[in-house]
Amino acid sequence: MFRIPELKATINRYGFNSLGADAVEDNLQAFGAKAKADPLVKGSGLVGVNLGKNKMSKDAAQDYSIGQAGVGQAGLDQSGMGWAQ
């Protein structure tokens, strides 16, 4: 991370430390199942997911599309406001 003062910019090159979209999808599905089965699990809150393209990607738009499709199918309803019933 570094700054470019004359542009009033901060550059973050840390990247995403993640096991990948498949692992995120699996975790969201597991949490959704737990939230449906156990009333003590808070399943009605918002879930935020940061998507990023692969570092070596030749088609960033395709990477974002694949990531959104996979995470979007992880159990959320179409509004994104709760777990699908």
C-alpha positions as CSV (number, residue, x, y, z in Angstrom):
1,M,0.0,0.0,0.0
2,F,1.3,3.4,-0.9
3,R,0.2,7.0,-1.5
4,I,0.6,9.3,-4.5
5,P,0.2,12.7,-2.7
6,E,0.0,14.8,-5.8
7,L,-3.0,12.7,-7.0
8,K,-4.5,12.4,-3.5
9,A,-4.4,8.6,-4.1
10,T,-3.9,5.5,-2.0
11,I,-2.9,2.4,-4.0
12,N,-3.7,-1.0,-2.4
13,R,-1.9,-3.9,-4.0
14,Y,-2.5,-6.4,-1.2
15,G,-5.0,-8.4,-3.3
16,F,-7.5,-10.8,-1.8
17,N,-6.2,-13.5,0.5
18,S,-8.8,-16.1,-0.2
19,L,-9.2,-19.8,-0.9
20,G,-11.3,-18.7,-4.0
21,A,-14.9,-18.4,-5.1
22,D,-15.7,-22.1,-4.8
23,A,-14.7,-22.0,-1.1
24,V,-16.7,-18.9,-0.5
25,E,-19.7,-20.5,-2.2
26,D,-19.4,-23.6,0.0
27,N,-19.1,-21.5,3.2
28,L,-22.2,-19.4,2.2
29,Q,-24.2,-22.6,1.5
30,A,-23.2,-24.1,4.8
31,F,-24.1,-21.0,6.7
32,G,-27.5,-20.8,4.9
33,A,-28.2,-24.4,5.8
34,K,-27.3,-23.7,9.4
35,A,-29.4,-20.6,9.5
36,K,-32.4,-22.4,8.2
37,A,-32.0,-25.3,10.7
38,D,-31.2,-23.4,13.9
39,P,-33.3,-20.4,14.9
40,L,-30.4,-19.2,17.1
41,V,-28.2,-18.6,14.1
42,K,-28.7,-15.1,12.7
43,G,-29.5,-15.7,9.0
44,S,-31.4,-12.5,8.2
45,G,-28.5,-10.0,8.1
46,L,-26.6,-8.8,5.1
47,V,-23.7,-10.7,3.7
48,G,-21.1,-8.8,1.8
49,V,-18.7,-10.4,-0.7
50,N,-15.8,-8.8,-2.5
51,L,-15.3,-10.1,-6.0
52,G,-12.0,-9.7,-7.8
53,K,-10.6,-11.0,-11.0
54,N,-7.8,-13.5,-11.0
55,K,-4.4,-11.9,-11.2
56,M,-3.4,-13.7,-14.4
57,S,-6.8,-13.3,-16.0
58,K,-7.1,-12.4,-19.7
59,D,-10.8,-11.6,-19.4
60,A,-11.7,-9.7,-16.2
61,A,-15.4,-9.4,-17.2
62,Q,-15.7,-13.1,-17.4
63,D,-14.0,-13.6,-14.0
64,Y,-16.4,-11.2,-12.4
65,S,-19.4,-12.8,-14.1
66,I,-18.3,-16.3,-12.9
67,G,-17.7,-15.1,-9.4
68,Q,-21.1,-13.3,-9.2
69,A,-22.9,-16.3,-10.6
70,G,-21.3,-18.8,-8.2
71,V,-21.7,-16.7,-5.1
72,G,-25.2,-15.6,-6.1
73,Q,-26.3,-19.2,-6.3
74,A,-25.1,-19.9,-2.7
75,G,-28.5,-19.8,-1.1
76,L,-29.5,-16.1,-1.2
77,D,-32.9,-15.2,-2.4
78,Q,-33.2,-13.0,-5.5
79,S,-33.4,-9.8,-3.5
80,G,-30.2,-10.6,-1.7
81,M,-31.9,-9.9,1.5
82,G,-32.2,-13.3,3.1
83,W,-31.7,-17.0,2.6
84,A,-33.9,-18.7,0.0
85,Q,-36.6,-20.9,1.5
